[in-house]
Amino acid sequence: MCTMDVTRYVYWEDDGLYVGYLEEFPDYMTQGVSLEELAENLRDIFADLTSGHIPAVRRVAELNIS
């Protein structure tokens, strides 16, 4: 059985392009002329950011304060 890894992203349309970023990595945005191209570009960014080859990657995390 195949499991699928999923991550969330935020996107919007701006001047005919779709712009977006991964929720876990909000500092790294990309764009595409279609939602499919945006998703492909986001997959590429995810691979680059999680490969360990880029130093000092900023991430978002949750902190329990109670």
C-alpha positions, 0 to 999 in steps of 0.5 A, a space after each residue: 500500500 502506498 502512503 502519500 506525504 502531504 504538506 499545506 500551502 497558501 496561495 493567491 492570484 496576483 496579476 494573472 499568476 498564482 503565488 504561494 508558499 509552504 506553511 512550514 516555510 513561509 519565507 520561500 515563495 514561488 509562482 506559476 501560470 497555473 495552479 498545477 505549475 505552482 504546485 510543481 514549483 512548491 514541490 521543488 522548493 520543498 525538496 530543496 529546503 528539506 535536502 539539507 543543502 541550504 543552510 539556515 532554513 527558517 521554519 514555522 513550529 508550534 509551541 505549547 505554552 500552557 
